[in-house]
Amino acid sequence: MADDVPLRLGFLMFPGFPMACLTSAIEPLRAANEIVGNKVFTWKLVAESLAPVRSSAEVRFEPDVSLAECDDLHQLYIIAPPSGKFMDARRGAARLRWLDRTGVVLGAFSGGIFPLSRSGLMEGRGCSVHWCYEAAFKAEFPKVKASESVILRDNRRITASGAGAVFDLILSLI
């Protein structure tokens, strides 16, 4: 990536996603752009459709783009509750696999590791799992290496267990 090209991030929101994870990612990026004086980072809110997505705090977010239309990202992070599932599981997982094949770094914040793992893209890889989801995660995904680390990078997968870890992850990215 050239130095003058902003790092383009996407945040794939599932209904009931933890809003603190989203704001912990976007605010440091916004501040970094402000301090530098130009857009070093850009981001898009992504959802399976263009319908508003309600967070766990009952705040609605309007997606900038649908998952099917996001093809210009460098990194895509899934933000979801553990119960988060694609409305169309086959199509959603296929789109994530396509993004992976095209070089997009995929990641997950908090319960977002569940839909990312359901897509089949985490088998044999390590990931960060929030302590409160650990037992349920290990039961559902025995072939994924759950870690107690709050941030885990495994090749082109980046996972963070909760909002504090997301903030630290983004600071390290900056």
Contacts in CASP RR format, 6 or more apart in sequence:
PFRMAT RR
TARGET T0000
AUTHOR 0000-0000-0000
METHOD contacts of the structure
MODEL  1
MADDVPLRLGFLMFPGFPMACLTSAIEPLRAANEIVGNKVFTWKLVAESL
APVRSSAEVRFEPDVSLAECDDLHQLYIIAPPSGKFMDARRGAARLRWLD
RTGVVLGAFSGGIFPLSRSGLMEGRGCSVHWCYEAAFKAEFPKVKASESV
ILRDNRRITASGAGAVFDLILSLI
1 7 0 8 1.000
1 74 0 8 1.000
6 39 0 8 1.000
6 40 0 8 1.000
6 41 0 8 1.000
6 42 0 8 1.000
7 40 0 8 1.000
7 41 0 8 1.000
7 42 0 8 1.000
7 74 0 8 1.000
7 75 0 8 1.000
7 173 0 8 1.000
8 42 0 8 1.000
8 43 0 8 1.000
8 44 0 8 1.000
8 72 0 8 1.000
8 73 0 8 1.000
8 74 0 8 1.000
8 75 0 8 1.000
9 25 0 8 1.000
9 29 0 8 1.000
9 41 0 8 1.000
9 42 0 8 1.000
9 43 0 8 1.000
9 44 0 8 1.000
9 73 0 8 1.000
9 74 0 8 1.000
9 75 0 8 1.000
9 76 0 8 1.000
9 77 0 8 1.000
10 43 0 8 1.000
10 44 0 8 1.000
10 45 0 8 1.000
10 46 0 8 1.000
10 70 0 8 1.000
10 73 0 8 1.000
10 75 0 8 1.000
10 76 0 8 1.000
10 77 0 8 1.000
11 22 0 8 1.000
11 25 0 8 1.000
11 26 0 8 1.000
11 43 0 8 1.000
11 44 0 8 1.000
11 45 0 8 1.000
11 46 0 8 1.000
11 76 0 8 1.000
11 77 0 8 1.000
11 79 0 8 1.000
12 46 0 8 1.000
12 47 0 8 1.000
12 67 0 8 1.000
12 76 0 8 1.000
12 77 0 8 1.000
12 78 0 8 1.000
12 79 0 8 1.000
12 80 0 8 1.000
13 22 0 8 1.000
13 45 0 8 1.000
13 46 0 8 1.000
13 47 0 8 1.000
13 53 0 8 1.000
13 55 0 8 1.000
13 61 0 8 1.000
13 63 0 8 1.000
13 79 0 8 1.000
13 80 0 8 1.000
14 47 0 8 1.000
14 48 0 8 1.000
14 53 0 8 1.000
14 78 0 8 1.000
14 79 0 8 1.000
14 80 0 8 1.000
14 81 0 8 1.000
14 84 0 8 1.000
14 85 0 8 1.000
14 112 0 8 1.000
14 115 0 8 1.000
15 53 0 8 1.000
15 54 0 8 1.000
15 84 0 8 1.000
16 53 0 8 1.000
16 54 0 8 1.000
16 55 0 8 1.000
16 56 0 8 1.000
16 80 0 8 1.000
16 81 0 8 1.000
16 84 0 8 1.000
17 53 0 8 1.000
17 55 0 8 1.000
17 56 0 8 1.000
17 79 0 8 1.000
17 80 0 8 1.000
17 81 0 8 1.000
17 110 0 8 1.000
17 112 0 8 1.000
18 55 0 8 1.000
18 56 0 8 1.000
18 79 0 8 1.000
18 81 0 8 1.000
18 109 0 8 1.000
18 110 0 8 1.000
18 111 0 8 1.000
18 162 0 8 1.000
18 163 0 8 1.000
19 55 0 8 1.000
19 56 0 8 1.000
19 57 0 8 1.000
19 59 0 8 1.000
20 162 0 8 1.000
20 163 0 8 1.000
20 164 0 8 1.000
21 79 0 8 1.000
21 109 0 8 1.000
21 110 0 8 1.000
21 160 0 8 1.000
21 162 0 8 1.000
21 163 0 8 1.000
21 166 0 8 1.000
22 45 0 8 1.000
22 55 0 8 1.000
22 61 0 8 1.000
22 79 0 8 1.000
22 109 0 8 1.000
23 163 0 8 1.000
24 162 0 8 1.000
24 163 0 8 1.000
24 164 0 8 1.000
24 166 0 8 1.000
24 167 0 8 1.000
24 170 0 8 1.000
25 43 0 8 1.000
25 77 0 8 1.000
25 109 0 8 1.000
25 166 0 8 1.000
25 167 0 8 1.000
25 169 0 8 1.000
25 170 0 8 1.000
26 43 0 8 1.000
28 167 0 8 1.000
28 170 0 8 1.000
28 171 0 8 1.000
28 174 0 8 1.000
29 41 0 8 1.000
29 43 0 8 1.000
29 170 0 8 1.000
29 174 0 8 1.000
32 40 0 8 1.000
32 41 0 8 1.000
32 174 0 8 1.000
33 39 0 8 1.000
33 40 0 8 1.000
33 41 0 8 1.000
41 174 0 8 1.000
44 63 0 8 1.000
44 64 0 8 1.000
44 65 0 8 1.000
44 70 0 8 1.000
44 73 0 8 1.000
45 53 0 8 1.000
45 61 0 8 1.000
45 62 0 8 1.000
45 63 0 8 1.000
45 64 0 8 1.000
45 65 0 8 1.000
46 63 0 8 1.000
46 64 0 8 1.000
46 65 0 8 1.000
46 66 0 8 1.000
46 67 0 8 1.000
46 70 0 8 1.000
46 76 0 8 1.000
47 53 0 8 1.000
47 63 0 8 1.000
47 66 0 8 1.000
47 67 0 8 1.000
48 66 0 8 1.000
48 67 0 8 1.000
48 86 0 8 1.000
48 87 0 8 1.000
48 88 0 8 1.000
48 92 0 8 1.000
49 63 0 8 1.000
49 66 0 8 1.000
49 87 0 8 1.000
50 63 0 8 1.000
50 65 0 8 1.000
50 66 0 8 1.000
51 63 0 8 1.000
52 60 0 8 1.000
52 61 0 8 1.000
52 62 0 8 1.000
52 63 0 8 1.000
53 60 0 8 1.000
53 61 0 8 1.000
53 63 0 8 1.000
54 60 0 8 1.000
54 61 0 8 1.000
55 61 0 8 1.000
56 81 0 8 1.000
67 92 0 8 1.000
67 95 0 8 1.000
68 91 0 8 1.000
68 95 0 8 1.000
70 76 0 8 1.000
70 99 0 8 1.000
71 99 0 8 1.000
71 102 0 8 1.000
73 99 0 8 1.000
73 104 0 8 1.000
74 104 0 8 1.000
74 105 0 8 1.000
75 104 0 8 1.000
75 105 0 8 1.000
75 106 0 8 1.000
75 107 0 8 1.000
75 158 0 8 1.000
76 96 0 8 1.000
76 99 0 8 1.000
76 104 0 8 1.000
76 105 0 8 1.000
76 106 0 8 1.000
76 107 0 8 1.000
77 106 0 8 1.000
77 107 0 8 1.000
77 108 0 8 1.000
77 109 0 8 1.000
77 158 0 8 1.000
78 106 0 8 1.000
78 107 0 8 1.000
78 108 0 8 1.000
78 109 0 8 1.000
78 112 0 8 1.000
78 113 0 8 1.000
78 115 0 8 1.000
78 116 0 8 1.000
79 108 0 8 1.000
79 109 0 8 1.000
79 110 0 8 1.000
79 111 0 8 1.000
79 112 0 8 1.000
80 108 0 8 1.000
80 110 0 8 1.000
80 111 0 8 1.000
80 112 0 8 1.000
80 114 0 8 1.000
80 115 0 8 1.000
81 110 0 8 1.000
81 111 0 8 1.000
81 112 0 8 1.000
81 114 0 8 1.000
82 111 0 8 1.000
82 112 0 8 1.000
82 114 0 8 1.000
82 133 0 8 1.000
82 136 0 8 1.000
82 137 0 8 1.000
83 114 0 8 1.000
84 111 0 8 1.000
84 112 0 8 1.000
84 114 0 8 1.000
84 115 0 8 1.000
85 115 0 8 1.000
85 118 0 8 1.000
86 92 0 8 1.000
86 93 0 8 1.000
86 115 0 8 1.000
86 118 0 8 1.000
89 118 0 8 1.000
92 119 0 8 1.000
93 118 0 8 1.000
93 119 0 8 1.000
93 120 0 8 1.000
93 121 0 8 1.000
96 106 0 8 1.000
96 116 0 8 1.000
96 119 0 8 1.000
96 121 0 8 1.000
97 119 0 8 1.000
97 121 0 8 1.000
99 106 0 8 1.000
100 106 0 8 1.000
100 121 0 8 1.000
100 156 0 8 1.000
103 156 0 8 1.000
105 156 0 8 1.000
105 157 0 8 1.000
105 158 0 8 1.000
106 116 0 8 1.000
106 121 0 8 1.000
106 156 0 8 1.000
106 157 0 8 1.000
106 158 0 8 1.000
107 116 0 8 1.000
107 157 0 8 1.000
107 158 0 8 1.000
107 159 0 8 1.000
108 114 0 8 1.000
108 115 0 8 1.000
108 116 0 8 1.000
108 127 0 8 1.000
108 159 0 8 1.000
108 160 0 8 1.000
109 159 0 8 1.000
109 160 0 8 1.000
109 162 0 8 1.000
109 163 0 8 1.000
109 165 0 8 1.000
109 166 0 8 1.000
110 130 0 8 1.000
110 160 0 8 1.000
110 161 0 8 1.000
110 162 0 8 1.000
110 163 0 8 1.000
110 166 0 8 1.000
111 130 0 8 1.000
111 133 0 8 1.000
113 122 0 8 1.000
113 127 0 8 1.000
113 128 0 8 1.000
113 129 0 8 1.000
113 133 0 8 1.000
113 137 0 8 1.000
113 159 0 8 1.000
114 133 0 8 1.000
114 137 0 8 1.000
114 140 0 8 1.000
116 122 0 8 1.000
116 127 0 8 1.000
116 157 0 8 1.000
116 159 0 8 1.000
117 123 0 8 1.000
117 127 0 8 1.000
117 137 0 8 1.000
117 140 0 8 1.000
117 141 0 8 1.000
117 144 0 8 1.000
121 157 0 8 1.000
122 141 0 8 1.000
122 144 0 8 1.000
122 157 0 8 1.000
123 143 0 8 1.000
123 144 0 8 1.000
124 143 0 8 1.000
124 144 0 8 1.000
124 145 0 8 1.000
125 144 0 8 1.000
125 145 0 8 1.000
125 154 0 8 1.000
125 155 0 8 1.000
125 157 0 8 1.000
126 144 0 8 1.000
126 145 0 8 1.000
126 146 0 8 1.000
126 147 0 8 1.000
126 152 0 8 1.000
126 154 0 8 1.000
126 157 0 8 1.000
126 159 0 8 1.000
127 144 0 8 1.000
127 145 0 8 1.000
127 146 0 8 1.000
127 147 0 8 1.000
127 152 0 8 1.000
127 154 0 8 1.000
127 157 0 8 1.000
127 159 0 8 1.000
128 147 0 8 1.000
128 149 0 8 1.000
128 150 0 8 1.000
128 151 0 8 1.000
128 152 0 8 1.000
128 159 0 8 1.000
128 160 0 8 1.000
128 161 0 8 1.000
128 165 0 8 1.000
129 137 0 8 1.000
129 138 0 8 1.000
129 146 0 8 1.000
129 147 0 8 1.000
129 148 0 8 1.000
129 159 0 8 1.000
129 161 0 8 1.000
130 161 0 8 1.000
130 162 0 8 1.000
131 148 0 8 1.000
131 161 0 8 1.000
134 146 0 8 1.000
134 148 0 8 1.000
137 144 0 8 1.000
137 146 0 8 1.000
138 146 0 8 1.000
149 161 0 8 1.000
150 160 0 8 1.000
150 161 0 8 1.000
150 162 0 8 1.000
150 164 0 8 1.000
150 165 0 8 1.000
150 168 0 8 1.000
151 158 0 8 1.000
151 159 0 8 1.000
151 160 0 8 1.000
151 161 0 8 1.000
151 165 0 8 1.000
151 168 0 8 1.000
151 169 0 8 1.000
151 172 0 8 1.000
152 158 0 8 1.000
152 159 0 8 1.000
158 169 0 8 1.000
160 166 0 8 1.000
160 168 0 8 1.000
160 169 0 8 1.000
END
